[in-house]
């Protein structure tokens, strides 16, 4: 992580403020964020362990970090239930749901171009 006053951090901040595409990529970028959003797109709530099982190879620390960032950016909602043992689940917010068309278009584009690359 860069210092907030580093040239790199200032350039990134400036770009994100001036370019909607850069801002969008900054919010949904991250190794696991797109997968998490994709799992939650069908409208159901998923518990932490359900998400972890679906993300083969993710560390607990990384998953927690990615979930916190998605929650901080308003794309997912975390609900904690006062059960014993504690129960936590996640679902998309309205803002997260507003990404549905973009994410579906990205998936479609990726499927088509992956197939083309495999044919070559």
C-alpha positions in Angstrom: 0.0 0.0 0.0 1.3 3.4 -0.9 1.3 6.5 1.3 -1.6 8.8 0.6 0.8 11.6 -0.3 2.8 9.5 -2.8 2.8 10.4 -6.4 1.2 7.1 -7.3 -1.6 7.5 -4.8 -2.2 11.1 -5.9 -2.3 10.1 -9.5 -4.7 7.2 -8.8 -7.0 9.6 -6.8 -7.0 12.1 -9.6 -7.7 9.5 -12.2 -10.6 8.0 -10.2 -12.1 11.5 -9.7 -11.9 12.3 -13.4 -12.7 9.0 -15.1 -15.8 7.0 -14.4 -14.3 3.9 -15.9 -11.2 4.1 -13.7 -13.4 4.6 -10.6 -15.5 1.6 -11.5 -12.5 -0.6 -12.0 -11.0 0.6 -8.7 -14.2 -0.3 -6.8 -14.7 -3.8 -8.4 -11.1 -4.5 -9.0 -9.4 -7.1 -6.8 -8.7 -10.7 -7.3 -11.9 -12.0 -5.7 -14.4 -9.1 -5.8 -15.9 -10.0 -9.2 -16.4 -13.6 -8.1 -18.1 -12.5 -4.9 -20.4 -10.1 -6.8 -21.1 -12.9 -9.3 -22.1 -15.3 -6.6 -24.4 -12.7 -5.0 -26.1 -11.7 -8.3 -28.7 -14.4 -8.1 -30.4 -12.5 -5.3 -29.9 -14.9 -2.5 -28.0 -14.2 0.8 -24.9 -16.2 1.3 -23.2 -16.9 4.5 -19.4 -16.3 4.9 -18.6 -20.0 4.8 -20.7 -20.5 1.6 -18.7 -17.8 -0.1 -15.4 -19.2 1.1 -16.3 -22.7 -0.2 -17.1 -21.3 -3.6 -13.8 -19.3 -3.8 -11.3 -22.1 -4.1 -7.8 -20.9 -3.1 -8.8 -17.7 -1.3 -7.2 -17.1 2.1 -9.4 -16.1 5.1 -7.6 -12.8 5.4 -8.0 -12.0 1.7 -11.7 -12.9 1.7 -12.4 -10.8 4.8 -10.5 -7.8 3.2 -12.4 -8.1 -0.1 -15.8 -8.4 1.7 -15.0 -5.3 3.9 -14.0 -3.3 0.8 -17.2 -4.3 -1.0 -19.2 -3.3 2.1 -17.3 0.0 2.5 -18.1 0.9 -1.1 -21.8 0.1 -0.6 -22.0 -2.9 -3.0 -22.8 -5.5 -0.5 -24.6 -5.6 2.8 -23.5 -7.6 5.8 -26.1 -8.7 8.2 -25.1 -10.1 11.7 -27.7 -12.2 13.6 -27.6 -12.5 17.3 -27.5 -16.2 17.3 -25.2 -18.6 19.1 -23.0 -19.3 17.3 -23.0 -15.9 15.5 -24.5 -16.0 12.0 -23.4 -13.5 9.3 -24.6 -13.3 5.7 -24.0 -11.1 2.7 -26.2 -9.8 -0.1 -26.0 -7.2 -2.8 -27.3 -3.7 -2.1 -29.3 -1.7 -4.7 -26.0 -0.2 -5.7 -24.4 -3.6 -6.1 -27.4 -4.8 -8.2 -26.9 -1.8 -10.4 -23.7 -3.4 -11.6 -25.6 -6.5 -13.0 -25.7 -5.3 -16.6 -22.0 -4.4 -16.6 -20.9 -7.7 -15.0 -23.0 -9.7 -17.4 -21.5 -7.8 -20.3 -18.0 -8.5 -19.0 -18.7 -12.2 -18.5 -20.1 -12.4 -22.1 -17.1 -10.6 -23.5 -14.7 -12.8 -21.6 -16.5 -16.0 -22.7 -16.4 -15.0 -26.4 -12.8 -13.8 -26.4 -11.5 -16.7 -24.3 -13.0 -19.1 -26.8 -11.3 -17.2 -29.6 -7.9 -17.4 -27.9 -8.3 -21.1 -27.3 -9.1 -21.7 -31.0 -5.8 -20.0 -32.1 
